[in-house]
Amino acid sequence: MDDYDSPWKEALDYYLPAFLLLLYPHIHADIDWSRGYEALDKELQKVAPKAERGRRYVDKLFKVWLKDGAEAYVLIHVEVQLKPEKQFPHRMFVYNRRIGEGYNREVVSLAVLADDDPAWRPDHYEEGRWGCRASLDFLPTKLLDFAGREAELEADKNPFAKVVLAHLKARQTRRDPDERRAWKFRLVRGLYERGFKAEDVRKLFRLIDWLMELPPAVDDLFWQDVESYKESRRMPFITTPERMGIKKGQLRSIESILRGKFGDNGLLLMEEVRLLNDTEKYDAFVQAVATAESLEDVRKAIAEAAAPKKKSRRSRNDS
């Protein structure tokens, strides 16, 4: 099954300004981006209903600063389920209310609807009895509305346009790996041809590869395409297929170990594990987590793997 939630979480962490500029430009215009922004994942986890913890939702909370100097909280729900969910508006309502009450701040709730049902467009929740009502209006964006606008998304210099296009094409090509391979290579090639900076190419390449996963045999062909193109254009900043393949395998092993030993609570640590982003660190972590007896032991293993180490004399051409 395709993994949509993890790359979306990472994309929002990397590219919140680009995300808002593309999908909510009126919000982007009110924020003082010179002050940066802060992801509040731990704070969001504290207010999440117990029944929701460990579920595969993409819920992100960010603190931003407005141009008038005030703080604002932006709650972003990315709905990536294969089918619409009846309880989704209620979850929006609960999170909005609990964050607002917990931090005494106004909360703006955004819903990115990334499903395949053009008719499912929730934007409101209301409950009450005997004339007493409580309600929430939230701001939805339907990614399906971008279908048919591939040329526009490809030409857009906004990096989040590539994330949206990769998601749409991943959904559209679920049953056609060859077509997915063609689109995946087209998107990766476009990163270089449209002049993205090397660091953005690395990040977007990783996100596209994550969103548009291919069967092993087709994946090998994709990487052959990448290598040929890389050699013809002298692109040293794209990660080699060997390193990408190793990382993918390591992450799958880590996820399997965490799920087997600690269930859904273990999987909540995968986002921190991915941030290690190094094959040697993954190896060290795997060895440590195999003997871990508690989640606290796992967290310590992550911290130890992430700790800076002395530089070695290995070749710099390892990526």
C-alpha positions in Angstrom: 0.0 0.0 0.0 1.3 3.5 -0.9 2.5 5.6 2.0 1.0 9.0 1.8 0.9 10.3 5.3 4.7 10.2 6.1 5.8 12.3 3.0 3.0 14.7 3.6 4.1 15.3 7.1 7.7 15.9 6.0 6.6 18.1 3.1 4.6 20.4 5.5 7.6 20.6 7.8 9.9 21.6 4.9 7.6 23.8 2.9 4.8 25.4 5.1 5.2 28.8 3.4 5.0 27.2 -0.1 2.0 25.1 1.0 0.1 28.1 2.1 1.1 30.2 -0.9 -0.2 27.5 -3.3 -3.4 26.5 -1.5 -4.2 29.3 0.9 -2.6 32.5 -0.5 -4.8 34.8 1.6 -3.4 33.2 4.8 0.2 33.3 3.4 -0.1 37.0 2.8 -0.9 37.8 6.5 2.1 35.9 8.0 5.4 37.5 8.8 7.7 34.8 7.3 10.8 36.6 8.3 10.2 35.3 11.9 10.0 31.7 10.6 7.5 29.2 12.0 7.4 26.4 14.6 6.0 22.9 14.3 4.2 21.9 17.5 3.8 18.1 17.0 4.2 17.3 20.7 1.6 19.9 21.7 -0.8 18.4 19.1 -0.2 14.9 20.4 -1.2 16.0 23.9 -4.6 17.2 22.8 -5.4 14.3 20.4 -8.2 12.1 21.6 -6.8 8.8 23.0 -8.8 6.8 20.4 -7.0 8.7 17.6 -3.4 8.2 18.8 -1.4 5.9 16.6 -3.9 6.3 13.7 -2.5 7.2 10.3 -3.7 10.7 10.0 -1.6 13.7 8.9 -2.4 16.3 11.5 0.1 19.2 11.9 0.1 22.2 14.2 2.3 25.2 13.5 2.8 28.5 15.3 3.3 31.5 13.1 3.6 35.2 13.6 1.3 37.7 11.9 2.5 40.9 10.3 1.0 42.8 13.2 3.2 40.9 15.7 0.5 38.6 17.1 1.0 34.9 17.4 -1.4 32.5 15.5 -1.9 28.8 15.5 -2.5 27.1 12.2 -3.9 23.5 12.4 -3.5 21.6 9.2 -5.4 18.3 8.7 -4.4 16.4 5.5 -7.1 13.8 4.8 -5.3 11.0 2.9 -7.6 8.1 3.5 -8.7 6.0 0.5 -12.3 6.8 1.2 -14.1 9.8 2.8 -14.6 9.5 6.6 -17.8 10.4 8.3 -16.1 11.4 11.5 -13.6 13.7 9.9 -15.5 17.0 10.5 -16.0 16.0 14.2 -12.2 15.4 14.5 -11.6 18.9 13.1 -14.0 20.3 15.6 -12.4 18.5 18.6 -8.9 19.4 17.7 -9.7 23.0 17.1 -11.5 23.3 20.4 -8.9 21.5 22.5 -6.0 23.4 21.0 -7.8 26.7 21.4 -8.6 26.0 25.0 -5.3 24.5 25.9 -3.2 27.4 24.6 -5.7 30.2 24.8 -5.1 31.1 21.2 -7.2 31.4 18.1 -6.8 28.4 15.9 -7.3 28.3 12.1 -8.2 24.8 10.9 -7.3 23.8 7.3 -8.4 20.5 5.7 -6.6 19.2 2.6 -8.9 16.6 1.1 -6.6 14.2 -0.9 -9.2 11.5 -1.6 -10.7 10.4 -4.9 -14.4 11.4 -4.3 -15.2 14.7 -6.0 -18.4 15.0 -4.0 -16.9 14.8 -0.6 -16.2 18.4 0.5 -16.7 18.8 4.3 -16.2 22.3 5.6 -18.5 22.4 8.7 -19.3 20.6 11.9 -22.2 21.4 14.3 -23.6 19.7 17.3 -26.1 20.6 20.1 -29.5 20.1 21.6 -32.5 22.2 22.6 -31.3 25.3 20.9 -27.7 25.2 22.3 -25.3 24.8 19.4 -21.5 24.5 19.0 -20.0 24.6 15.5 -16.9 25.0 13.4 -16.3 26.3 9.9 -13.0 25.1 8.6 -11.2 25.7 5.3 -11.0 22.8 2.9 -8.9 22.4 -0.2 -9.7 19.6 -2.6 -6.6 18.3 -4.4 -8.8 16.6 -7.0 -9.6 20.1 -8.3 -6.0 20.3 -9.6 -6.5 17.2 -11.8 -6.2 18.3 -15.4 -3.9 21.1 -14.5 -0.7 19.2 -14.7 1.0 21.7 -17.0 0.3 24.5 -14.6 1.7 22.5 -11.6 4.8 21.5 -13.6 5.5 25.0 -14.6 5.0 26.5 -11.2 8.2 27.4 -9.3 6.4 26.7 -6.0 8.0 23.5 -4.6 4.7 22.4 -3.1 3.2 22.3 -6.6 5.4 19.3 -7.2 4.2 17.6 -4.0 0.6 18.1 -5.1 1.3 16.8 -8.6 3.2 13.8 -7.3 0.3 12.9 -5.0 -2.3 13.2 -7.8 -0.3 11.1 -10.2 0.4 8.5 -7.5 -3.3 8.2 -7.0 -4.1 8.1 -10.7 -1.5 5.5 -11.5 -2.1 3.0 -8.6 -2.9 0.2 -11.1 -0.4 1.2 -13.8 3.2 1.1 -12.5 4.7 1.8 -16.0 2.7 5.0 -16.2 3.7 5.9 -12.7 7.3 5.3 -13.6 7.0 7.7 -16.5 5.4 10.4 -14.5 7.9 9.9 -11.6 10.8 10.4 -13.9 9.2 13.3 -15.6 8.7 15.0 -12.2 12.3 14.3 -11.1 13.7 15.5 -14.4 11.6 18.7 -14.0 13.2 19.5 -10.7 16.6 20.0 -12.4 15.3 21.6 -15.6 13.2 24.2 -13.8 16.2 25.5 -11.8 15.4 24.4 -8.3 18.3 24.8 -5.8 20.3 21.6 -5.0 18.8 21.3 -1.5 15.3 21.6 -2.8 16.1 19.0 -5.4 17.2 16.6 -2.7 14.1 17.2 -0.6 11.6 17.1 -3.4 13.3 14.1 -5.0 12.9 12.2 -1.7 9.2 13.2 -1.3 8.4 12.2 -4.9 10.2 8.9 -4.5 8.2 8.3 -1.3 4.8 9.3 -2.7 5.2 7.4 -6.0 6.6 4.0 -4.8 7.1 1.5 -7.5 7.3 -2.3 -7.6 10.9 -3.5 -7.4 11.4 -4.4 -11.0 9.9 -1.2 -12.3 11.8 0.8 -9.6 15.0 -0.6 -11.0 14.1 0.7 -14.4 13.2 4.1 -12.9 16.7 4.3 -11.3 18.3 3.4 -14.5 16.5 6.3 -16.1 17.7 8.6 -13.3 21.3 7.4 -13.6 21.4 8.0 -17.3 19.9 11.4 -17.0 22.2 12.3 -14.1 25.3 11.3 -16.1 24.2 13.3 -19.1 23.5 16.4 -17.1 26.2 16.1 -14.5 23.9 16.1 -11.4 26.0 15.1 -8.4 23.3 16.3 -5.9 20.7 13.6 -6.6 21.1 10.6 -4.2 22.3 7.4 -5.9 19.8 4.5 -6.2 22.0 2.3 -4.1 21.8 4.6 -1.1 18.1 5.2 -1.6 17.4 1.5 -1.8 19.4 0.8 1.4 17.6 3.5 3.3 14.2 2.3 2.1 15.0 -1.2 3.3 16.3 0.0 6.6 13.2 2.1 7.3 11.0 -0.9 6.5 12.9 -3.1 8.9 12.8 -0.5 11.6 9.1 0.0 11.2 8.5 -3.7 11.3 10.5 -4.0 14.6 8.7 -1.1 16.2 5.3 -2.4 15.2 6.1 -5.9 16.4 7.5 -4.8 19.8 5.4 -1.7 20.7 2.4 -1.7 18.3 1.0 1.7 17.1 2.8 3.5 19.9 6.1 2.4 18.4 5.1 3.6 15.0 4.7 7.1 16.4 8.5 7.3 16.6 9.1 6.7 12.9 9.0 10.4 12.1 12.0 10.9 14.4 13.7 7.9 13.0 13.4 9.2 9.5 15.1 12.5 10.5 18.3 10.5 11.2 18.5 10.3 7.4 21.8 8.3 7.4 22.5 4.7 6.6 25.1 4.3 9.3 22.8 5.9 11.9 20.0 3.6 10.9 22.3 0.6 11.4 23.2 1.7 14.8 19.6 2.4 15.7 18.4 -1.1 14.5 20.9 -2.8 16.7 19.9 -0.7 19.7 16.1 -1.0 19.2 16.3 -4.8 18.8 17.2 -5.0 22.5 15.0 -2.1 23.7 12.5 -3.0 26.4 10.5 0.2 26.5 9.7 3.2 24.3 12.0 5.2 26.5 14.8 2.9 25.5 13.9 3.5 21.9 13.9 7.3 22.4 17.3 7.1 24.0 18.5 5.0 21.0 17.3 7.7 18.6 19.0 10.4 20.6 22.3 8.4 20.6 22.1 7.7 16.9 21.4 11.4 16.1 24.3 12.6 18.3 27.2 14.2 16.2 30.1 11.9 15.7 33.7 12.6 14.8 34.3 12.9 11.1 35.9 9.9 9.4 38.2 9.9 6.4 35.7 8.2 4.2 35.3 9.5 0.6 33.1 12.5 0.3 31.6 11.0 -2.9 29.1 8.7 -1.1 26.0 10.4 -2.4 
